Amino acid sequence: MSSKGMDYEFERGMVDFKSGEFQSAVNRWEALLAGNPNSDTLNYFLGTAYLELGYSAQAIQNLHKVSENSQSKFVDDANWYLALAYILEDKKDEARQALIRTNHPLKAELLNQLDEK
């Protein structure tokens, strides 16, 4: 697929995502990820789409890749969503570790909630 075709498919996935058509976005982006498995952009958006669909284990796989890439522009948000996915999986220690690595404005509040449970 040409770069132009890849760009179109990614953008079409973004339209799907923003329209709440998360499964359609996942289908498009998974096909693109097969050719570029280390893409922080694809892994980030796939992770958030999986989280929207309630597939926290899949979200963790994608978001974890981004959270380990300190050069990614998505690293801060990836850690936030990674923490949310870990909470859904009842993995509180992992959630705390992800929260420590984010600067999300609700970080302290969520850490306090985790400590109360």
Secondary structure, DSSP 8 states (H G I E B T S, - for coil): --HHHHHHHHHHHHHHHHTT-HHHHHHHHHHHHHH-TT-HHHHHHHHHHHHHHT-HHHHHHHHHHHHT-TT-TTHHHHHHHHHHHHHHTT-HHHHHHHHHT---TTHHHHHHHHHH-
